[in-house]
């Protein structure tokens, strides 16, 4: 579901980038300062979104999938970081991993 970003994206002060992301999506600020609004969550009957101010060199990692907003506080440049490759343990079939997840065991 993650929206594809070019190598890097430039934002002018006040400009907002909205994008759909998967859980684990990471965004690195390579220049400037941005405010990232995480996908909405529920606390009881109240919906809220966590906002994080990031300066140059800092990264945001989405804990869950959904829509995020990246708002530039100054002229900024951001880029998506590649998702880590998760490999299966050697000798464990996909069916075994699925069964373990269904019964709540380790994958």
C-alpha positions in Angstrom: 0.0 0.0 0.0 3.0 2.4 0.5 3.0 5.2 -1.9 6.1 5.2 -4.0 8.4 8.2 -3.4 11.2 9.3 -5.8 14.8 9.3 -4.6 14.0 12.3 -2.5 11.1 14.8 -2.2 11.5 18.5 -1.7 8.9 20.4 0.3 8.6 24.2 0.8 7.7 25.7 4.1 4.0 25.0 4.8 3.7 22.4 2.0 2.1 19.1 3.0 2.6 15.6 1.5 -0.1 13.1 2.2 0.5 9.4 1.5 -0.7 5.9 2.3 1.9 3.8 4.0 2.3 0.2 5.3 3.3 -0.6 8.9 7.0 -0.3 9.2 7.3 2.4 6.6 10.3 4.7 7.4 10.9 8.3 6.3 14.2 10.1 6.7 14.5 13.9 6.9 17.7 14.8 4.9 17.2 18.6 5.1 15.1 21.0 7.1 12.4 20.3 9.6 9.0 18.5 9.1 6.0 17.6 11.3 4.7 14.0 10.7 1.2 13.1 11.6 0.9 9.4 12.1 -2.1 7.3 11.0 -5.2 7.8 13.3 -5.7 5.5 16.3 -8.5 5.0 18.7 -8.4 5.4 22.5 -11.8 4.2 23.7 -14.3 6.2 21.7 -11.8 8.9 20.8 -9.8 9.1 17.6 -6.4 10.8 17.7 -3.2 11.1 15.6 0.3 11.5 17.1 2.3 14.4 15.6 6.1 14.2 15.6 8.5 17.0 14.9 11.6 15.8 13.0 14.8 17.7 12.3 17.5 16.9 9.7 18.9 13.4 10.2 15.9 12.1 12.2 13.6 9.3 10.9 9.9 8.4 11.4 8.8 4.8 11.4 5.0 4.1 11.1 3.8 1.6 13.7 0.7 0.8 11.6 -0.5 1.3 8.1 -2.7 4.2 7.0 -2.4 7.7 5.9 0.3 10.0 7.1 0.9 13.7 6.6 4.3 15.3 6.3 4.2 19.1 6.7 7.4 21.2 6.1 8.2 23.6 8.9 11.1 25.0 6.7 12.4 24.2 3.2 12.9 20.4 3.6 13.9 17.3 1.8 12.7 13.8 2.8 13.1 10.3 1.4 11.7 6.9 2.1 14.0 4.3 3.6 13.9 0.8 2.2 11.9 -1.7 4.4 14.0 -4.3 6.1 14.0 -7.7 4.5 12.5 -10.3 6.8 13.6 -13.8 6.0 12.1 -17.0 7.2 14.2 -19.3 9.4 15.9 -22.0 7.3 13.9 -25.2 7.1 10.5 -23.8 8.1 7.9 -23.9 5.4 5.3 -21.2 4.7 2.6 -23.6 5.8 4.3 -24.2 9.2 4.8 -20.4 9.7 1.1 -19.8 8.9 0.0 -22.5 11.3 2.2 -21.2 14.1 0.7 -17.7 13.6 -2.8 -19.0 13.7 -2.3 -20.8 17.0 -0.3 -18.0 18.5 3.2 -19.6 18.5 6.5 -18.0 17.3 6.8 -17.6 13.6 
